[in-house]
Amino acid sequence: MWSILLICIGVSRVGGFVGGLSKLNPRWSNSRIKVPSNLCLTPDSIPSPDSIPSPKKKKLQPFLRFLEVECWKKREFRDLEPVLRAVMAACQQMNRLVQRAQTDDLYGVADPSGGANVQGEVQQQLDVLCNTIMLQSLCGCSDAIVAVASEEEDLPRNCRTDVLKQQSMGSTPATLKMGQFVACFDPLDGSKNIDSSLPVGTVFGIFRVPPGTTADASEKTFLMRGDSCLVAAGYCLYSATTVLVLTLKGSGVHGFTLDPDTGLFLHTLRDIRIPPKGHIYSFNEAYFHDYNHAVQRYLNALKSGNSATMGKRANARYVGALVADVHNILINGGIYGYPATTAHPSGKLRLLYESAPMALILEQAGGAASTGYGRLLDVIPQSIHQRVPTFLGSVENIYEIDQFHEYYTDENDEKTKEVQSIDYYIQNMA
């Protein structure tokens, strides 16, 4: 009732203001400023919720139906159908946690008296909860996933014995049904954004162990080349809308939006294709003076309008969460970059948990992914937590940053170039 009274007072003041102007200048007497006579609402004139027409829903395919069809078309993905169903359910659970973080007191660090995790980062409460959800989802849905590696944990874990705590019942490993897949994931990328209600996300990649190799929880099992072994990747973006993006290698990239009314992921982004070039760049320019000479020259070209690809001054967009920034580039085109710095000569993004899954998504959507000196999916990791300089985006934008690395690296960057060189990463490639 008080709000209605305030509206009425405001209307009367506007009317008085217009009347005063007409006295000062006769031209204002026929002013086009009109105060609607029905602006002051009464309780009886406020429409009831039942009288407001509900929006018409689009006829969109649910995620589960899409998955069923795609896995039926390609037999090599059939064992992954229950796994990806479980990932979808995990995204729904984690979305609810993110939405309830403030009301359920889920903000802040997990253990104020504890130290950092293996990445040197302080774990947030939601990091721990989402990590548990992903572990249980990937391992508890079927026998397809043998082992999992989380960005939050020191070592990989065996699904059967470490995550599910199942006993072999006296059976030998040869008699147990073993899958041929391992999974890597970052349960909550950009978790520091939670306290500010900014976007966060989940990234995952599924690798098929090469034929003749026994899949287990050893670190060696995970040290595979993304180009030949990474068969599925995706991410969940928790933002204004919740979006699940998935690629099954060779089947394109597809996006699904969570319908808050039905709780279903619906197929809203069909066969996503990134533009060949874009005018958006997403770099953390707070580290500009820590980047190598080539990256500094490239960023200056973008900001001055001297980029051969963009042809005009570029637009900067940076959220601080990999999933949010890359999703923006995927839809609109451009380039995302997390280069090496003087403090981190191998970059900060983890190859297995973040860079390789995102690289597969971008390439399957018609884009490209690079270290600055070569194709990112050609990198063979030397450890499960290996970091790598990462550039993701439109083909022409990525080609340009590679050209800057080739022709603008000065003598001071030779040591960095040696570390970043694609030959450094694939020295053990067959």
TARA-V687989 format. One record per pair of residues at least 24 apart in sequence whose ideal C-beta (glycine too) atoms are under 6 Angstrom apart, sorted by the first residue. I is the first residue (numbers start at 1). J is the second residue. Records with the same first field share a line. If there is no record, write none. Layout:
I->J ; J
//
This chain:
4->41
7->40
8->40
11->35 ; 39 ; 40
60->266 ; 267
61->267
62->264
63->88 ; 256 ; 265
66->267
70->248 ; 251
77->248
79->144
82->141 ; 142
83->141 ; 144 ; 145
86->137 ; 141
88->265
90->133 ; 134 ; 137
91->236 ; 244
93->133
94->130 ; 133
95->238 ; 242
97->129
98->238
101->194
107->195
117->152
118->154
124->191
126->188 ; 191 ; 194
127->152 ; 188 ; 191
130->187 ; 188
131->187
134->185 ; 187
135->163
138->183
139->163 ; 164
143->177 ; 179
144->179 ; 181
145->179 ; 181 ; 183
146->178 ; 179 ; 182 ; 215
147->182 ; 217
148->183
149->184 ; 222 ; 384
151->186 ; 350 ; 353
156->217 ; 222
157->217
158->217
180->208 ; 209 ; 215
181->206 ; 208
182->207 ; 222
184->352 ; 353
186->353 ; 354
189->321 ; 322 ; 323
190->321
193->321
199->239 ; 319 ; 321 ; 324
200->238 ; 321
201->235 ; 236 ; 237 ; 323
202->236
203->235 ; 354 ; 357
204->234
205->230 ; 233 ; 356 ; 357
206->231 ; 232
219->384
222->384
223->381
225->380
226->356 ; 377
227->377 ; 378
230->356 ; 360
233->357 ; 360 ; 361
235->323
237->323 ; 327
247->361 ; 364
253->361 ; 364 ; 365
272->365
273->365 ; 366
274->330 ; 333 ; 365 ; 366 ; 367 ; 394
275->333 ; 394
276->394 ; 395 ; 396
277->309 ; 394 ; 396 ; 397
278->332 ; 333 ; 334 ; 394
279->310 ; 314 ; 315
280->315 ; 317 ; 332 ; 334
281->314 ; 334 ; 335
282->317 ; 318 ; 325 ; 336
283->337
287->341
290->341 ; 342
291->339
292->413 ; 416
293->410 ; 413
294->404 ; 405 ; 408 ; 409
295->339
297->404 ; 408
298->401 ; 404
309->396 ; 397 ; 400
322->354
326->358 ; 392
329->393
333->394
334->393
335->393 ; 397
336->392 ; 393
337->391
338->390
339->389
340->389 ; 416 ; 420
345->416 ; 419
346->387 ; 419
347->387 ; 388 ; 389
348->387
349->390
350->387
351->381 ; 386 ; 388
352->381 ; 384
355->388 ; 390
358->392
362->392
367->393 ; 394
368->395 ; 398
370->398 ; 402
371->420
372->405 ; 420
373->405 ; 420 ; 421 ; 422
374->422
378->426
379->425
380->426 ; 429
389->420
//
